[in-house]
Amino acid sequence: FVLDNKHFNKNADDLREVMFENIETIDSLLNTQESGSFLGKDVNLYPRALQSKIPFFVATFSNASTIVFAANHGYGLLFSQGATIQECVEAQELYKSIAGFYPQMVLMRVFCVADSHEEAVKIAKPSVDHFIKCMRAVSAQTLQPKWDEENYKKLFGEREVFFDGQKFFDNGIIGTAQECIDAINKITKEVRNVHVALKPSSPHFEKNCLMLKSFNTNIRPY
């Protein structure tokens, strides 16, 4: 986001390379060394993890260079609520062509279960719309003076796809319990090594808790 660039004194055309460098540093601190330098400061991480390797996932808007980076390091991929199944499959195929194996993938999904599809959409729409409006507002801030227009257009284009609320609904797990089961089965059938991360999408905390209980009782067992 433009405000991130301002606060952290970064240029839009450098962001991806900075992200790659930071990922490598964090991975090293988590998995191979107890201390090191991060953002110009000496840091130590405690307590140390019990497991031998902490799972590491790199978020991407289906950007090829990010997928290549993840494949070269053996990282998993994290895809947003709006990513289509086809985009996930294509990303995994690109990853496999480099790494020789399919990646672990976390796939976020808008989740709303109700007695009817229409009711589920009605419940989810306000919070999804609010999220999209907030993200677009932050993204629309004035750019800092130094920037590469072509690079920024590519980055902004990726974000515009991410901020498409209709894609959130089209790819969401929304509807009756059976419709949610069918949507999850379609994902797990077509996307290898996938871990679906549900984002309950009622604007009310209590309703979100009830939907997660419904998931455990009426959807997860099937």
C-alpha positions as CSV (number, residue, x, y, z in Angstrom):
1,F,0.0,0.0,0.0
2,V,1.1,3.6,-0.7
3,L,0.9,4.5,3.0
4,D,3.3,1.5,3.8
5,N,5.7,3.0,1.3
6,K,5.6,6.3,3.0
7,H,5.9,5.1,6.6
8,F,8.7,2.6,5.9
9,N,10.4,4.9,3.4
10,K,10.2,2.5,0.5
11,N,9.7,2.9,-3.3
12,A,6.9,1.0,-5.0
13,D,9.3,-0.5,-7.6
14,D,11.5,-2.0,-4.9
15,L,8.7,-3.6,-2.8
16,R,8.9,-7.2,-4.2
17,E,12.7,-7.4,-3.8
18,V,12.5,-6.0,-0.3
19,M,9.8,-8.6,0.5
20,F,12.0,-11.4,-0.8
21,E,15.0,-10.3,1.3
22,N,12.8,-10.0,4.4
23,I,11.3,-13.5,3.9
24,E,14.8,-15.0,3.7
25,T,15.9,-13.2,6.9
26,I,12.8,-14.2,8.8
27,D,13.0,-17.8,7.6
28,S,16.6,-18.0,8.7
29,L,15.8,-16.5,12.2
30,L,12.9,-19.0,12.7
31,N,14.6,-22.1,11.5
32,T,18.4,-22.0,11.4
33,Q,19.9,-19.2,13.6
34,E,18.9,-17.7,16.9
35,S,20.1,-14.2,16.2
36,G,20.7,-11.9,13.2
37,S,20.0,-8.6,11.6
38,F,16.5,-7.6,10.6
39,L,15.5,-4.1,9.3
40,G,18.9,-2.8,10.4
41,K,18.7,-4.1,14.0
42,D,20.2,-7.0,15.8
43,V,17.4,-9.4,16.9
44,N,17.1,-12.6,18.9
45,L,14.1,-14.9,18.7
46,Y,12.9,-16.7,21.8
47,P,11.5,-19.1,22.7
48,R,12.8,-21.4,19.9
49,A,10.3,-23.6,18.1
50,L,10.0,-27.2,19.1
51,Q,9.4,-28.5,15.6
52,S,12.4,-28.9,13.3
53,K,10.9,-26.8,10.5
54,I,8.3,-24.1,10.8
55,P,5.9,-24.0,7.8
56,F,6.4,-20.9,5.7
57,F,3.9,-19.5,3.2
58,V,4.4,-16.6,0.8
59,A,1.4,-14.5,0.0
60,T,0.9,-13.7,-3.7
61,F,-1.6,-12.4,-6.2
62,S,-0.5,-15.1,-8.7
63,N,2.6,-13.1,-9.5
64,A,5.0,-15.3,-11.5
65,S,8.2,-13.9,-9.9
66,T,6.8,-14.5,-6.4
67,I,5.9,-18.1,-7.3
68,V,9.3,-18.7,-8.7
69,F,10.9,-17.3,-5.6
70,A,8.8,-19.5,-3.4
71,A,9.6,-22.6,-5.5
72,N,13.3,-22.0,-5.3
73,H,13.1,-21.9,-1.5
74,G,10.6,-24.6,-1.0
75,Y,8.0,-22.2,0.6
76,G,4.3,-22.8,0.5
77,L,1.9,-20.4,-1.2
78,L,-0.9,-18.3,0.4
79,F,-3.7,-17.2,-1.9
80,S,-6.4,-14.6,-1.1
81,Q,-10.2,-14.9,-1.0
82,G,-10.6,-13.9,-4.6
83,A,-8.2,-16.4,-6.2
84,T,-9.9,-18.8,-8.5
85,I,-9.3,-22.5,-8.5
86,Q,-7.8,-22.2,-12.0
87,E,-5.3,-19.5,-10.8
88,C,-4.3,-21.8,-7.9
89,V,-3.8,-24.8,-10.3
90,E,-1.7,-22.7,-12.7
91,A,0.4,-21.4,-9.8
92,Q,1.0,-24.9,-8.6
93,E,2.0,-26.1,-12.0
94,L,4.5,-23.3,-12.4
95,Y,5.9,-24.1,-8.9
96,K,6.3,-27.8,-9.8
97,S,8.1,-27.0,-13.0
98,I,10.8,-25.3,-10.9
99,A,10.8,-27.2,-7.6
100,G,9.9,-30.7,-8.9
101,F,7.0,-31.0,-6.5
102,Y,3.7,-29.4,-5.8
103,P,3.6,-26.8,-3.0
104,Q,1.6,-26.8,0.1
105,M,-1.1,-24.1,-0.4
106,V,-3.2,-22.1,2.0
107,L,-6.3,-20.8,0.3
108,M,-8.4,-18.1,2.0
109,R,-12.2,-18.2,1.4
110,V,-15.1,-16.0,2.5
111,F,-17.3,-18.3,4.5
112,C,-21.0,-17.9,5.3
113,V,-23.4,-20.7,6.0
114,A,-27.2,-20.2,6.5
115,D,-30.5,-21.9,5.8
116,S,-30.6,-20.7,2.2
117,H,-28.1,-19.3,-0.3
118,E,-29.9,-16.0,-0.4
119,E,-29.7,-15.6,3.4
120,A,-26.0,-16.4,3.4
121,V,-25.3,-13.8,0.7
122,K,-27.3,-11.2,2.6
123,I,-25.3,-11.9,5.8
124,A,-21.9,-11.8,4.1
125,K,-22.4,-8.8,1.8
126,P,-22.0,-5.9,4.3
127,S,-18.7,-7.1,5.7
128,V,-17.3,-8.0,2.3
129,D,-18.3,-4.6,0.9
130,H,-16.8,-2.8,3.9
131,F,-13.5,-4.7,3.5
132,I,-13.3,-3.9,-0.2
133,K,-14.1,-0.2,0.3
134,C,-11.4,0.0,3.1
135,M,-8.7,-1.7,0.9
136,R,-9.5,0.5,-2.1
137,A,-9.4,3.7,0.1
138,V,-6.0,2.8,1.4
139,S,-4.7,1.8,-2.1
140,A,-5.9,5.1,-3.6
141,Q,-3.6,7.3,-1.5
142,T,-1.3,9.7,-3.4
143,L,1.9,8.1,-4.5
144,Q,5.3,9.4,-3.2
145,P,7.3,11.4,-5.8
146,K,9.8,8.7,-6.7
147,W,8.2,5.7,-8.4
148,D,8.3,3.6,-11.5
149,E,5.0,4.1,-13.3
150,E,5.1,0.8,-15.3
151,N,6.1,-1.3,-12.2
152,Y,3.4,0.4,-10.1
153,K,0.7,-0.2,-12.7
154,K,1.5,-3.9,-12.7
155,L,1.4,-4.0,-8.9
156,F,-1.8,-2.0,-8.7
157,G,-3.4,-4.2,-11.3
158,E,-2.8,-7.2,-9.1
159,R,-4.3,-5.4,-6.2
160,E,-7.3,-4.3,-8.2
161,V,-8.0,-8.0,-8.9
162,F,-7.7,-8.7,-5.2
163,F,-10.1,-5.9,-4.4
164,D,-12.8,-7.2,-6.7
165,G,-15.6,-8.0,-4.3
166,Q,-17.6,-10.0,-6.8
167,K,-14.6,-12.5,-7.0
168,F,-14.9,-12.9,-3.2
169,F,-18.5,-14.0,-3.6
170,D,-17.9,-16.1,-6.8
171,N,-15.1,-18.1,-5.1
172,G,-16.5,-18.0,-1.6
173,I,-17.9,-20.9,0.5
174,I,-21.3,-19.4,0.8
175,G,-24.8,-20.9,1.1
176,T,-26.4,-23.8,2.8
177,A,-24.4,-26.5,4.6
178,Q,-24.6,-28.7,1.5
179,E,-23.5,-25.9,-0.8
180,C,-20.5,-25.3,1.4
181,I,-19.6,-29.0,1.4
182,D,-19.8,-29.0,-2.4
183,A,-17.6,-25.9,-2.7
184,I,-15.0,-27.4,-0.3
185,N,-15.0,-30.7,-2.1
186,K,-14.5,-28.9,-5.5
187,I,-11.4,-27.1,-4.1
188,T,-9.8,-30.2,-2.5
189,K,-10.5,-32.2,-5.7
190,E,-8.8,-29.7,-8.0
191,V,-6.1,-28.1,-5.9
192,R,-3.3,-30.3,-4.5
193,N,-2.0,-30.0,-0.9
194,V,-4.6,-27.3,-0.1
195,H,-5.4,-26.0,3.4
196,V,-8.6,-23.9,3.3
197,A,-8.6,-21.0,5.7
198,L,-12.2,-19.8,6.4
199,K,-13.0,-16.1,6.9
200,P,-16.4,-16.0,8.6
201,S,-18.1,-13.0,7.0
202,S,-20.9,-11.8,9.3
203,P,-20.3,-8.3,10.7
204,H,-21.3,-9.7,14.1
205,F,-18.9,-11.6,16.2
206,E,-21.5,-13.8,17.8
207,K,-22.9,-14.8,14.4
208,N,-19.3,-15.7,13.2
209,C,-18.9,-18.0,16.2
210,L,-22.2,-19.7,15.4
211,M,-21.2,-20.2,11.8
212,L,-17.9,-21.8,12.9
213,K,-19.8,-24.1,15.2
214,S,-22.1,-25.0,12.3
215,F,-19.0,-25.7,10.2
216,N,-17.7,-28.2,12.8
217,T,-21.1,-29.9,13.2
218,N,-22.7,-29.8,9.7
219,I,-19.9,-29.4,7.2
220,R,-16.5,-30.6,8.4
221,P,-17.6,-34.2,9.1
222,Y,-18.7,-34.6,5.5
